[in-house]
Amino acid sequence: MLPAQPVLSSRMWIGETAVFRDAGQVGLFWYAPKGIALKRDGQGKPQVQVIQMRYQGAECTADESERRFTSLVQLSVVADNWSQTELEEIKSYLQRRSRTRVSLKEIPAHRMDTHLVMAAPALGGNPKVLGHAREPIPTAWEERSFLVGLSPDEAQLLWAQLEKGQMAITVSYALMGKFYRGPSAEIHLSGSADMVEELAEEFEEMFLEEGEDSLLLSMPLRQDAFNVEWDLAQWPDLMQQVDLNDGFPPAYPALTIRCYDFADQIRPDLAMKRIEVQAKGLRDQWLDPQQATFYANQSGVEEQPISFPFVVSMEHPYRYRTISYTFKGQKEESEWQEIPACRYLIDITSNPEDNPVEHVEFEWEADVAAMDSLEIETFFLEIRYELDGTPLTLNSKISVNDHLPLQMLSWTMDRGFIPQLRLTWNQAGDLYWKEPDWPSDGYLYVSPAQE
């Protein structure tokens, strides 16, 4: 059962809240979240860090000849929830129009997409999308941090405005949720022509990500924007300029962990893969490890964020290790590896060549016109292979009356093993068989004239 089953075509507005009925349970309604807001501390200080980095040859970069600039913008946001009074009013409205008892739940957002937008005088006042981040969201959350990296040109443009005291950054965001498809759905973007065009391209990818034939559609639950403003004179520490060759100041770093083991079926034998990342604190001690876990049954999750709740010394490298479990319960644990602290992406995707098993895609096709003329009703194909040294068999058939005389098969087997094929058919009361060689391209064409 899905955690939420809102029907997209059933949307109704109750005040400022979008409400949807459930696909299967009568009386159950789902409401869209209110949005997010910039996190501030007790003194009103926004939880934002803008770091301009100057570099010339470092293990963080591949450019050793030029002196360049880049920037990282780290923001922390909190969930802006509907009040209990607002929710009670929505529930009462629904109850007056329902013959059954009404229950109301919030649609969980599965991802947050954010864009940094700046209105720069140098651009004629037109907004420019500087960068974006795409963060998975756990089922229950109250606070998230995300990191946006800017190109050298964008970094220089942003810093020039900040130095003039012109803080004009807007965070445009979309909280994405999953709906059952309805007859039609539209989304409207407003703003300058350039900004709408750039955002529309991003959203087009979001809508199609679930696949045209899927019952689910990933759509924005809430789209909005908020300004990032602060008094530059009051909180100058929110802006920092550092030289990567001289080292980073202490910070609350956020990392992106990437793993394609499950999405690309690189490790079909794995049930889960976890990474533990450690950084050093200001007293030169290893802090508690932060974790991210990827699962075989959540193959669509390719990236996850990790953030450190404590101040980290950026003078020292991070270290990380991976812990994996196969479906047979076998544990694989790597050695600790160190990476430069200036990196904010760790890719733990396995090397396919290190995998003891491999995923095989195979197609075979038959000439049904020739089968009909030679009175061959069915071709039977037996595929023999091994997995963990155990012999296994996969059977398939193509009949003369098949509308599509093509079979597409897939399986997991020991890496390097060459499957053995056995083709059998009955013709004029006699049984025939043949053992074709394994096709290197994974495609076999069967023609009775050749057999």
N, C-alpha and C positions, 0 to 999 in steps of 0.2 A: 504494500500500500504506500502511495506517495505521501510525503509529509503534508502536502497541500494540493488540492485539486480544484482551483478556481477556474471557472469557465470564462474565457476572455470575452465572448460575445454577450455575457450577462451583466456587463458593467453598468452600475448606476451611481449617480453622485448624490451623496447625502451631505449637504453643506460642502465642505472642501475635501471630503473623504471619498475615494473611489471604493465601492463595495461590489463584491462578486459572489454569486451563489456557488455552492459546491457541485461537482460533477455527479456525485453519487448519493450524498446524504441530504435528505430533505430537512430544511430548517437550519442547516449550517451555512454560514456566510463568512467570507474572507474580506478583510480590508487591507488596503495598501498602506505601507508605513508612511509616516509624516515626512521624514527626510533626515538629513544630517546637519550638524552645525560644527563650527570650528571650536575645538576644545580650548578653554582658558583656565588659568589657575585662579586661586582665591583673590588675587590682586588684579585680575582682568588681563593678565599677560597671555597673549595667544601662544599656543604650542606649535610654533613654526620655527624652522631653522633654514636659513638661506646661506649656503656655503659656496663662495666662488673659489675655484681651485685653479692655480696656475701650475703648469707642469712643463718640464723639459727633460724627457728621458727618465723613465722610472719603470719599475717592473709593473706598475699599474697601466702603462700605456705602451703602444708599439711605435710611438713617434719620438725619435731621439734627436731630431734636428731642429724642430721649431719650438718656440715658446708659445703655448696656447692657453686658452682659458675655457673652463667648463663650469657648470654649476649643478648643485643638487638642492632640491627643495623638498624638505620633509615636513609633512603636516600631520597633526593628530586631529581626528574628528570624533564626535560622539553622536549617538542616536538621539534624534529629536522626536520623542514619543508623543502620541496623542494623550491628552489628559483623560483621567478616569471619567470625568464629567462628559467629555465629548463622546467617549465610547458608550456610555450609558444612554446618551441621547440617540445615538445611531441604533443601538439595540432596541430601544423603545419604539423608534420609528418602524423598524422591521417587524417587531412583534405585533404592532397594530394592524399590519397588512398580511399576517401569516396565521394560518389555522393550527400550526404546530409550534412547539416550543423552539425558540430561536437561540442559537449559540453563535458567538462571534469570535473569530481568531484572526491574528495578523498573518499575512502572507510572508513567509520567510524569504529574504533576499539571498540569492546564492552568489552574487558578485556585485562589486561596486566599481563602476567605470568613472574616472575623473579626468578632467581636462583643466589645465592652467590657461587662462585667457588674460591677456594684458592689452589695455588700451594705451598705446604709446604715442605721444605727440610726434615722434619721429616718423610714425606711420600715418600721419594725418588724422590721428585720433581713432583710426579704425582698429577694432579688436584683432588680436593675433593669437591663435592657439599655439602656445609654447611647447607643450608636451602633455603626455597623458599617462595614466597608470590604470591597470586592470587588476583588481585584487579579489580573490575568492573570499567569501564571508562565511564563517561558521553559523550553524543554525541559531544559536543564541549569542548575541554580541551587544556590547554597549559602547565600546571604544575601539577604534582602529587607527593605525598609522600607515602612511604610504609615502613612497619616495618617488620623485619625478626627476629624471636626468634631462638636462638641457644641452643642446648643441652649442658649440663655441659662439656662433652668431647670436643665438637666443640668450645665452648667458651674458654676453656683453651688453645686449640691449636691455635686459632686466636690470643688470647692475648699474647701468647709467641712470636709469630712472630712480633706483633706490638711493643712489648717492645724492640726488637732487631732492630727496625727501618726498618723492612722488610714489607713494605706495598704491599701485593701481592693479592689483592682481585679483582676478575673480576665479573661483573654483566652480566649474560647471560639472555636475555629476548626474549619474543615472544609477539608481538601485535596480538591479535586474532580478526578475523573478520568473518562474515557469508557470505557464498557463496551458489549459486545454485549448486547442484551436477553436475559433469561432468562424462564422462566415467571412468576416473581413475585419481588418484592424488598420487604423491609420495612426500616424504620429506626426505632430506638427512641431517644427523648430522655428524659433524666431531669433532675430539678431541681424548682424550685417551679412551681406551676401557671401563674403569669404568664409566667415565663421560657420554659417549654416551649411555651406558646401563641405567643409572639412568634417563637421560633426555628422553630417548625413552619411558620409562614407564610412565612418566608424560604426554608426548604428546599423547600416546595411549588413555589415559582417555579423553583428549581434543577432539580427532577426533570422539569418539563415544558418546559424551555427548548429541548430538541432537537426537540420536536414528536412527537405521538403516533405518526406513521407512520414515524419514523426508525428505522434499525437501531441507532443509538447512543443511549445513555442517560447523562446526566451525573449521577454519584452520588458521595457522599463516599468517598474512599479511606481517610481517617483523620479521625476526630472526637475531639477532646480539648480540654483546657483547661489553662492554667497561670496561677499567680498572679504578679502584678507587685508585687514587694516591694523596698523599699530603706530604708536608714537615712536618714530625712529630715535628721537632724542632721549626718550624715557627708557627704551629697551634696545640699546645699540648692540647688545650681545646676540640678538637674533640674526644679525648679519655678520658673517665672518669671511675674511679673505685668508687663504692659506696657500702655502707652497707645498706641493706634494713631495718635493725633494727635501723639505725641511720637516715635514710631519704634520699630522692632523691635530687639532685641539680635541679635548674630550667631547663626546657626543652620545646621543641615544640612537645608534645606527639601526637601520632597517634593511633587511636582505630579502632578495627574491630567490627562492629555491625552485629549480626546474628539473623535472624528471619525465622523460618520454617512454620509460620502460613499459608502462601499461597502455598508454594511448597508441603507441606504434607497435605494440606486441613484441617488443624486443626481448622481454623476459616472461614468456607465457607460463613459466614454472613458478613465478613468484606470486605470493598472496599479498604481501605488503613490503614496503621499503621505507625506512625512517632515517632521517638525518638528525644528528645532534651537533650543534654549533656552539663553540665556546669563544669568549673574548676575555681579555684581561681588564681588570678594573684599575682604578687609579693607584692602588697599592700593589700593583704588579702581581695580583693573584687571579687565577682562573675563576671566572664567574660561573654560576650554575648554567648548564647547557640549555639552550632553547631548541625546541624540536618542531619538525614538520613531518607528517606521515602521508604516504601515498598508498592507495589500495587498488587491488585488481578489479574490485567491483565498483570503483569510481574512476574508470579509465579516462573520463573527460577532464579530470583535474590534472593539468600539466604543470601548473605553477602554484606555489604557496608562499605567503610572506612570513618572515621571522623578524621580530623586533626585540630589542633588549630593554627591559624595564629599568636597568641601572646604567649609570654613566660608564662609558667604555673608553679606555685609553686607546686612541687611534694610532699610537706610536708602535703598537705591537700587532703582529698578525693574528688573524683568527685561526682556529683549528676546528676541523670537523671530522666526523666518521659516519659511516652508514651501517645500519643494521637491517638485514632482510630475513624474511622467513618464506620458505617455499610452501606449496600446498601440502607437502609431506611432513611439514613441521621442522625441516632442517634450517638451522640458523647460520647466516653468513654475516660476519662482522669484519669491517675493514680496519686498517690501522688509522690512527689519527693523521690527518694531513693539514699542513699549514697553507694559508693563502694570505695575500696582502690585505690589510684592513681597508684599503681604498676600494676594494671590489665590493659591489653590492649585488652580484649575481653568482650563484653557485649552481652548476649543472651537474647532477648526480646520475645522469642517464648512463646506463651500462654500455660497455663496448659489446656489440653483438657477437664478436668473435670469442668473447670470454664465456658465453652462455653455452652450457653443455647440451641444450636442446634448441631447436629452431622451429619456427612456424612455417608451414608449407602451404602455398596456394597452388591449386592444380585444376585445370580445365580439360575436359575431353568432349569431343563432338563426333557425331556419326552422320554418314550420308544416307538419309532415310529414303530418298528416291531410289538409290541403288538397292537398299534393303528390301524395298517393296517389290522391285523387279525380280530379285533373286529369292523372294519368299522367305526372308529372314525376319522373324517377328521381334526379337530382342537380342541386344548385345549385353553381356554381363561382364563387368570389369572387377577384378579382385586386386586390391592393393595391399601388399604386405610390407610392414615397416617395424621398427623397434623403438620403444620408449623406455629409458632406464634399463636397457638390455632385455626387456620383455617383448616377445613377438606379438604383434597386433595385426588385425586385418580390417580393412575398410572395403565395403561392397557398394557398387553403384551399377545402374543399368540405364540403357536408352532403348525405347521401344519405337517401332515404326510409326505408331500413331501419336507420338509425342508432338505437341504443338511446337516446342522449342527443343530440338535434339542436341542440347548442350547441358552438361553437368559441371557445376563449379563446386569443388571440394576443398576443404582445408583441414589440417591436423597438425599436431605437434609431435616431433620425433627427435631421436638422438641426432645431434649435429654431425654431419658428414655421412650419415647412413644413406645408401642409395636404395630407394624403394624398388620392389619387384612387382611387376604387373603380369596379370594373367587374364586374357580375354577369351571368353567362350561364347558360342552361339550354336543354334540348331538350324540346320538347313536340309530340307527334303528328308526329314527323319533321321539325319545323321548329326552327331555331335562333333563340333570342331573346337579347337583351342589353339591359342598362340600366346607367346610371352614377349611382348614388345619391349624394346629397350626404354629405360627411363628418359624422357625428353628433358634436355637441359633447360629449355625455356618454360617448362611446366605446362605444355600444351600438347595434347595427343588428338590426332584426327584419324578416325576409323572409317575406311571405305571398303565395302565388301569386294570390290574389284581388286583391291590390293591384297586382301586377306585370302 
